[in-house]
Amino acid sequence: MYDLIVIGGGPAGLAAAQAAYEEGLRKILVVERDGELGGILNQCIHNGFGLHYFKEELTGPEYALRFIRMVEKTRIEFKTDTMVLDVQPDCTVSMISKEEGYQVCEARSIVLAMGCRERARGAIVLPGARLAGIFTAGTAQRYVNIEGHMVGHRVVILGSGDIGLIMARRMTLEGAKVLACVEIMPYSGGLTRNIVQCLHDNDIPLYLSHTIVDIKGKNRVEQVTVAKVDDFKKPVTGTEFTIDCDTLLLSVGLIPENELTRKAGIPVDERTRGAYVFDNMETLTPGIFACGNVLHVHDLVDYVTLEGQRAGRAAAVYVKGDQKTENLRMMTLKAGKEVTYTVPQYIRVSGSADESAPVFFRVGRGILKGAVVVQAEDEKIATFNREHMSPGEMERVALPMKLLSRARVAEISVSVEDTSELLK
Amino acid sequence: MNRDVVIIGCGIVGAAVAYELSRYNLDVEVIEKENDVAMGTTKANSAILHAGYDPAPGTLMAKLNVEGLELAKELCGRLNISFRECASMVIAFTKEEAAELEKLREQGIQNGVPGMCILSGEEARLMEPNLSKQALAALLAKSSAIVNPWEYALSLAENAVANGVKMRFESDVSGIDRVENGYEIHTTSGIVRTRYVINAAGLNAEKIHSYVASPSFRTLPDRGEYYLLDKSEGRRVNHVIFQCPTKVGKGTLVAPTIHGNLIVGPNNETPRDAFDTATTAQGLDHVAQMAKKSIPSLNLRESIRNFAGVRAATDFDDFIIREVDGAPGFIDAAGIKSPGLTAAPAIAKMVVRLLEECGLEVVQKEKWITIPRPMRFSEMDSAEKRSAWAKNSSYGRVICRCETVTEGEILNALGSYIPPRSVDGVKRRCGAGMGRCQGGFCSPRALDILAKYWRVAPEEISQDRTDMYILTGETKAEVKRECTT
């Protein structure tokens, strides 16, 4: 019997395992489906990781290695090349590997840290011929960065998610010509720094409010047709232009990988596509916690690490029997005006003066200057001023428990007021 | 080398004919222009075995549909081909359509379809809770089934090969000469001589026919577009849900697939050419609109793939299965549109009878073996999983995480009678890449296994057809070249 089984050995899982170990748990197992720990960071060979957490600029593998080195010094057990097939709500986990075959392991708690996957062509109903040469950006990244294969010479990128932007730069550095980045929304889905460093610095045009309406070719992509879209994201006739290319990379969104979660009967929030969680990262199934991209898609690994640590610490508290939830008031967190979701969705309010609940959320549109308003019915509990909010960048506020405990109702909302208008 | 029979085309019809002929002491070869079985219409369709009430009584389609369905059920059982008798409903939304259901039922009775009855809207909704409230009545046909068409064609072809039939892939037929006692078939991989020819070339059947005789039919390619939805939508319906058939076809359907997904489609469109399997925004919009008429709660946001298939329809409103006028021993099996997948085993038996009428003597083989499809890892219970791994540890390495496909299954397919050449070939055999990430995770791994098995560079592995290459070379190839020179 393990104290804790962590599913996924990427940044979230490693941070959770490490934190649980530091809290005193000893029988911890991390299960990783790939051959090595580190998760998707291993193929992210560009820099920019760790600016918040380590206050220095690391590559993905370097960032992962810091945590791998840390956990290697502990007695945490690892199974790599091992696929989890099933999770039961009683914390039984079945898994399979070439080395050890089919195994069923029991635990007192579980941290779900399976990460996310990319949306593919079928998910966005991208019309045109069925051809080779169409990759999701992450698959192309694996081919290029891990396996050393080129995926094409003349590249168009659909979607401006961070992986797409990073791949625009990577393909350019590898000698390919990146002809365009096409984004259906009027804003980019990626970090501003990536727009600047990956597109602008390489003179790659970004077509906002545009999409691909046709793909032509015989066996491999030969041409794509791009068109402007209207306010309802419908292509505008007459605005079409073609680009001759041999490769189309898709960077059209990430989806938390929650098949195990759903199969275990753990309730999933359709907005985040991750489990509903309390402020300690516990799902609605006691003893099962979730963190990182399996919970909601992050932009920065630094916050994944923090979330993983929070989940790991909470799992340790749970296993040690120190989790006192019965007497705590439960609060529901609602996504208010301009806010698309919040994580967590529930907070157990302790009266403690030095505790606060970190709340992550995203806005639905770009807001130059705004105020994040936390509200219980008509009463404003807290206001945080923020500048340059955009859907591509996750926002974070810390809600002091003390403030929350003063609220009289069981539901509070997080909304954003656009204050840029007021300036004029 | 002189063959007794050459079959041109290895879709479901060619494969079924090959399977049927493999029972006899004959020298048979299949010529296929692509690198795998089931690369044309068989690859992209609704994957349904029809009950048989649609075709007009008296047509070959009507006769072979009902016969074929019986044979298909028996075959799928024997060969362990994924198959489920889930029954179908044709939905009527108006009084005129309700009257049409009566006609369909009458037609079905004449065609010999068992297990049909007409349900009221309420009765239909009891069995199919997500059905539109606008549905007035439904024709229930209990014998309709869903099947995996690739697996079906592959299994038939593999069993044929196991029993001595030769396969010649990547061989496009460029001409056919009449010679004494038969035909000389010119292909891109050489000449094949044979006494008899079966033209099962699907969308190319008109061209193949024209090599030996003047045209007697014209191909009218008819494209249908589809959505495939994630398994989370797989239980939206329990039956195959049709709408009332129109002149052009059976209309848009919503159906569970044998893998637990949901299939939505098709429409009817004239493609640019017979091999134009592109999808269009308008076409898919139309499909969505039509499908929501039957099932308003359909969640198309769960789409994981869109595809289009081209039906090998002709200007003749029936299957064309006969010896060609003026070309003795040359048999067309052409115009095999819906219900071709259902009729295929009956078509094959008819073709063998026609061959006998042409003078071919058939003598049963003493030894004729059956190779059932191997069980998929995901279908196994935990004891079977343990034992599969104990026999071969590569069953412990999961390659496709969405569908839980193991390396062992892929290696097993590579050791089969018709090993996969492409990433999609692996998908058709093992299911890797069929899931919600559509090969994003497993395709580099499948490609690697293929390159190692075939001992070729990774750049030579194709997505599907031979020239659909995935990789364009090594990274930093120029730098590496400069360093070595």
Chai-1 contact restraints between the chains, C-beta under 6 A:
chainA,res_idxA,chainB,res_idxB,connection_type,confidence,min_distance_angstrom,max_distance_angstrom,comment,restraint_id
A,M83,B,V398,contact,1.0,0.0,6.0,A-B,restraint_1
A,I96,B,G396,contact,1.0,0.0,6.0,A-B,restraint_2
A,S97,B,G396,contact,1.0,0.0,6.0,A-B,restraint_3
A,K98,B,S393,contact,1.0,0.0,6.0,A-B,restraint_4
A,K98,B,G396,contact,1.0,0.0,6.0,A-B,restraint_5
A,K98,B,R397,contact,1.0,0.0,6.0,A-B,restraint_6
A,G101,B,W389,contact,1.0,0.0,6.0,A-B,restraint_7
A,G101,B,G396,contact,1.0,0.0,6.0,A-B,restraint_8
A,Y102,B,K385,contact,1.0,0.0,6.0,A-B,restraint_9
A,Y102,B,R386,contact,1.0,0.0,6.0,A-B,restraint_10
A,Y102,B,W389,contact,1.0,0.0,6.0,A-B,restraint_11
A,R117,B,C437,contact,1.0,0.0,6.0,A-B,restraint_12
A,E118,B,G440,contact,1.0,0.0,6.0,A-B,restraint_13
A,A120,B,Q438,contact,1.0,0.0,6.0,A-B,restraint_14
A,A120,B,G440,contact,1.0,0.0,6.0,A-B,restraint_15
A,G122,B,S303,contact,1.0,0.0,6.0,A-B,restraint_16
A,G122,B,I304,contact,1.0,0.0,6.0,A-B,restraint_17
A,G122,B,R305,contact,1.0,0.0,6.0,A-B,restraint_18
A,G122,B,N306,contact,1.0,0.0,6.0,A-B,restraint_19
A,G122,B,Q438,contact,1.0,0.0,6.0,A-B,restraint_20
A,A123,B,S303,contact,1.0,0.0,6.0,A-B,restraint_21
A,V125,B,L284,contact,1.0,0.0,6.0,A-B,restraint_22
A,V125,B,S303,contact,1.0,0.0,6.0,A-B,restraint_23
A,V125,B,N306,contact,1.0,0.0,6.0,A-B,restraint_24
A,P127,B,T279,contact,1.0,0.0,6.0,A-B,restraint_25
A,P127,B,T280,contact,1.0,0.0,6.0,A-B,restraint_26
A,P127,B,A281,contact,1.0,0.0,6.0,A-B,restraint_27
A,G128,B,A278,contact,1.0,0.0,6.0,A-B,restraint_28
A,A129,B,A278,contact,1.0,0.0,6.0,A-B,restraint_29
A,R130,B,T277,contact,1.0,0.0,6.0,A-B,restraint_30
A,A132,B,Q463,contact,1.0,0.0,6.0,A-B,restraint_31
A,A132,B,M468,contact,1.0,0.0,6.0,A-B,restraint_32
A,A132,B,I470,contact,1.0,0.0,6.0,A-B,restraint_33
A,T136,B,G440,contact,1.0,0.0,6.0,A-B,restraint_34
A,T139,B,G440,contact,1.0,0.0,6.0,A-B,restraint_35
A,R142,B,P444,contact,1.0,0.0,6.0,A-B,restraint_36
A,Y143,B,P444,contact,1.0,0.0,6.0,A-B,restraint_37
A,V144,B,T475,contact,1.0,0.0,6.0,A-B,restraint_38
A,G148,B,E474,contact,1.0,0.0,6.0,A-B,restraint_39
A,G148,B,T475,contact,1.0,0.0,6.0,A-B,restraint_40
A,H149,B,P458,contact,1.0,0.0,6.0,A-B,restraint_41
A,H149,B,L471,contact,1.0,0.0,6.0,A-B,restraint_42
A,M150,B,T472,contact,1.0,0.0,6.0,A-B,restraint_43
A,M150,B,G473,contact,1.0,0.0,6.0,A-B,restraint_44
A,M150,B,T475,contact,1.0,0.0,6.0,A-B,restraint_45
A,G152,B,T472,contact,1.0,0.0,6.0,A-B,restraint_46
A,E174,B,T475,contact,1.0,0.0,6.0,A-B,restraint_47
A,N219,B,D467,contact,1.0,0.0,6.0,A-B,restraint_48
A,N219,B,M468,contact,1.0,0.0,6.0,A-B,restraint_49
